[in-house]
Amino acid sequence: MSTPLTTTVTARSAVLSLLLGAHPPELEGREIVAAMRLFGISESTTRAAMSRMVSAGDLVRDGGRYALSDRLARRQARTDSPALVRWDGTWETAIVTTSGRSAGDRAELRAEMTRLRLAELREGVWMRPANLDRTLPASIREVTTRFTARPDDDPSDLARALWDLPEWARRGHALLDALADAGDDGRARFLTMVSVVRHLYCDPLLPDELRPPDWPAGELTARYADFRGWLAEMRIGRG
């Protein structure tokens, strides 16, 4: 059974997606409310979500304006568009060497590794092609041993073992089709773009040599850039 293209979008996800599309990532509360109303979310639901997000440290409120917290802004900068470098065939590897951590700590480590576009070959062994220009955060360095290596076998086989590349590509193309079907329907376009953003966060950012043919990441990224421009031009609630 295929996965639906769009899942239920919570008010929190919708507000975050709206702010991530703004430059800088901050908006007046009335702008957020007006945008959420257009996308089918009531004012009371939006304001309740914004209040919870401020309490949780997701948003910072300054008068009537809401902005992403420093924590989310830093995470966004780290995970959104890491800089790519020429791939020389090596793979970065991080092996978890610290024992005795709580279940919560282990779950957070797994989530952080995934956000950093690494995949788990086996329990505690995380890998990816060394084509990203970044430094792993201290929270990862403190609990792992890291090195680079070259696989003896075909690296494309290793990439396919780490990620379900055909399924990522299939869903990416389906999302592009859904965006085309949405046309000028702002609500349908917004809800589909929330799914596009989630999907792009799961892009393993492989070097060209390891990407399957007809990989849709470039087109999805371009459509997301267009969407952010559309949100910026709308400036809902002003005027």
N, C-alpha and C positions, 0 to 999 in steps of 0.2 A: 504494500500500500504506500502510495507516495505521500510525502509530507506536504501539508498545505503551505502555499507560498507565504501567506501572512497568518500569524497567530494572533491571539487576543492581545491588543496593545494596551498596556496599563497607562494610566495618567502619568506615572513617573517616567516610563519609557518615552512617552510622547513629548513631555516637557524637556527631557534631556536631549532628544533628537532635535527639537526646535532650537535649543540653546547651542548645540553643537553646530548648527547651521548658521548661527549668527556670528558676525565679526565686529567687535570682540564678542565672546560668548556671554552676553548679558542683554536683558530686555526689561522694559517696564512690565509690571505685573498685569496691567490692562492689555498690553500687547499679547502676553502669553494667554490670558483668558480669552481674548478675541480669536486667537489662532486655534486654541483648543476647541472653541465652540464651532468654528468652521469645520474642524476635523471630527466633530461628533461627540465631544466631551464637554459636559456641562460646567458652568462656572463654579458651582459648589464643589464638584469633584476635583476640578483643577486647583482651586484654592486650598482644599484639604491636602492634596498631594504636595503642593508647594510648601505648606506649613510643615508637613512631615519631613520633606527633603531638607529644609533648613535645620530642623531638629537633629536629623541624622548626619548633618555635615556635608550633604551633597550640594547644597546651594548656600550662597551668602546673600543676605538681604541688606540693602542700603536704601533706606527710605522706601520708595515704591519700586526700586529696581532689584532684579534678581540676577545673580551671576553664578557660574560654576565655581565651586570651592577650589582652593589651591590643590587639594588632593586629587580631585577629578581632572583638573586642568593638567596636572603633571602626568597622571595616568594616560590621559588622552594624547599628550605629546609623545609619550613613550610607545604607545600602541597604535596610533592612527596611521602614520606614514613613516616608518623607519627608513632611513637612507640606505639605498642599495649600493653595494660595491661590486666590482668585477670579481666573479667567482673563480678561484684557482683550483677547485676540486676538493678542498678540505671541508670537513664537517666540524662544527663546534659541538662539544659533548660536555654535559654536566651530570655528574654522578652524585646522588645524594649520599653523604657519608655520615651525617649526624643522626644518631638513633635516640630513642626515648622521647620523641616529640608527640604532642597530643594529637588526637584525631582532627581537631580544628586546625592546628598548625599544618598538618599534612594536607588537609583540604585546601588551605590558603596557598600553600606552596604549589600545589597542582594547578590552581587557578592562575597564579602568577606566571608559572612556566608557560601555560597555554596562551596567556596574554602576550608573552614575549615571543610567540610563534615557534616554540619548541614542541616536539612531540615525544611521547614516551615509547621507547623501543621495548622495554620491559620495566618492571617496577623499579623506580629509582634511577633509571638511565634515560636521560633526555638528550635529544639530538636535533640538528637541523643543518642544512648547508651553511657554511660560513660566508654568507653574502650580505649580511646586515651590518651597517656601521653603527654599533652601539656598545655600551658597557652594561653588563648585567648589574642590577641594583645590589646593594650591600646585603639585603635580606636573602638573596640567592647565593651570593659569594660565601656567606658565613656558614652555609650548610651543605655546600657541594665542593667537589673537586672537579676542575675544568681543564680541558685540553682540546686540541684539534687533532683530527686523524683523517686518513683516507681509506675508504672501504676497498677491499680487494675485489669484490664483485661489482656488478653494474650498479652505479649509484641510483639509476632510475628505479631499479627494483627496491632499493631501500626507501626511496621516497614514496613509492606505492604502498610499502608496508607500514609506513608511518602515518600516511594520510589517505583518505578515500577520495582520490583525485577525480575519478569519473563522476562521483555523486556531487562533489563541489561544483564541477563544471555544469552538470545537468541542472542543478538548482539555480546556478547563476544565469544560465540562458533562459530558464523559466521566469526568473525575476525580470530580465530584460523584456521578455514578451509581455509580462504583466504591466510594466511601465508603459510600453507602447499601447496596450489596451486602455490604460487609464487616461491617456490623452490629456485634456484640459480639466479633468475632474480632480480638483485640488485635494479632496479628502482621500480618494483612492490613490492618488500619487503619493501623498504623505505617508499613508499606512504602508504602501509597498516599499517606500524608501526606508522606513524603519527596519523592514526586513533586509533590505539591501545593506544597510549599515552593519547590522548584525552579521550578515554573511561575509562582508569584507573583513570584519575582525577575525574571521576564521580562515582567511586566505593565508596559506603557508608562506607566501612571498618567495616562491622558488626561483632560482636562476632560470634563464631561458632554456638552458640545456636540459632541465628536468621537467619542464612544463609539458603537459600533453598538448596535442594540436587543438586549435580553436579554444584556447583558454580565455574565459570571458572577463578576467579581472580588470584589464585595461579599460574595457568599455563600461563596466560597472563603476569604476572609479571616475571616469569622465561624466557619467550620468549623475553621480553623487555631487561632483563639482558644479554641474548645471543646477542641481536641486538647491545647493547652498546659495547660489546666486539668485535663484528664484525667491527663496525665503528672504534674502537681504533686500530684494527689490520690493517685496510685498509691504514690509514694515506695517503689518496689520495693526489697526487701532490708531494710526496717526493720520488724522484728516477725516 
